[in-house]
């Protein structure tokens, strides 16, 4: 059984959930999406327990800082995703998308050297275990439309506006 430090942070877009293995953040998700988060954690760890802790790894403080406008609050926070090699490659690429910008699934796929893999990139994004930090909200459809976000399109819209993106 793996114990993970866990906290809940109130925010303008609903309660945010964070989990840490003590070395890195392993999950960031939203209240109402616990089943999704737990399924991703179970796939990675098998049996696990979420142990309530105040501000694991300083992640809760960083969430509050980001929500208050410090858009660099997550820059140095270590994350561990535990995905397949392709997923991890996609998720690293998400973290490299600059704040205040968006890209498309096709552009992201091309950046990974897989120009025909936009659907696979989209699927990997849907399994992103560390929302906001691994910035899948910054990926939009080919025509610039907001498409798919595991936390809901209203949250995606809010996050992009918070980061100064004009849609």
C-alpha positions, 0 to 999 in steps of 0.5 A, a space after each residue: 500500500 502506498 501512502 500519498 500526501 493529499 490536500 484540498 484547496 478552495 479556488 475560483 474554479 472549484 476545489 483543487 485536489 493535490 497528491 504527492 508521493 513526498 518527492 514530487 506532485 503525482 496528481 492535481 485534479 478537481 473536486 467532482 473528478 475524484 473517480 478519475 484521479 483515483 483511477 489514474 493513481 490506482 493504475 500507477 500505484 495499485 493500492 494507495 491511501 490518500 493521507 490528509 496533509 497541509 500543503 504537501 511539497 508546498 503544492 497547496 501554497 503554489 496553487 493559491 499563488 497561481 490563482 492569485 496571479 503568480 503565473 510562475 508559481 509552478 515553475 520549480 515544482 517537481 511532478 512525477 506522472 508515471 505514464 507510458 514513454 509516449 504519455 510522458 513525452 506528451 506531458 513534458 511538452 505540455 509543461 513547455 508551452 509558455 504561459 499566455 499562449 496556446 497551441 494545437 494538438 497537431 502542432 504539439 504532435 509535430 513538435 514531438 516528431 509525430 505529425 500524424 499523431 494529433 489524436 494520440 496526443 489528444 488522448 494522452 492529454 486526456 489522461 494528464 494526471 497533473 492538471 494546470 501544471 502540465 498545461 493541457 488547457 493550453 491546447 486547442 483545436 486546429 481551428 482555435 476552438 476550445 476542445 476537450 478538457 478533463 476538468 470541463 471547458 468552463 475551467 479551461 476557458 477560465 484558466 486561459 483567461 487567467 493567463 491572459 489568452 484572448 480567445 
